[in-house]
Amino acid sequence: MAGRTGFRVLLRSYEHWLDETVTEMGALAQESVTAGLDASLRCVRVALPSGATRHRLDWFMRGEPHAVAYSRVQSCFTRIPAPLRAYLQQCHSRAKELNALESVFRYAASQLAMYLEHGTVKVRRTRSEEHTSELQSHHD
């Protein structure tokens, strides 16, 4: 396959892989919550200035509203049985992999969509569009 048809097929593939990755992220987050520990993963959705939605697995501590660094999770290891520490470490490794895959697939799909729509992956914006984008990002 070549030309626009090939790009559309490739775009559908990346969109499919992105959907599968996001589904796996949700499953890992749900599994970590089900474990009933003080630390769990959540799949957070972030609206990007481009209009795309980024999905990210972040650690949360029970009763705390904001994401925490994994080092904060590790600081609670003394209160967690050893086998569950290994489980949390495995969750953390998989979360990092899934976050990376989500980023790669989302970016690739957006670049392919841009190419199909504009014939290039770099679209020059006018000054007023840049100013509007900057204003919107300051409000986020």
Disulfide bonds with the S-S distance in Angstrom:
none
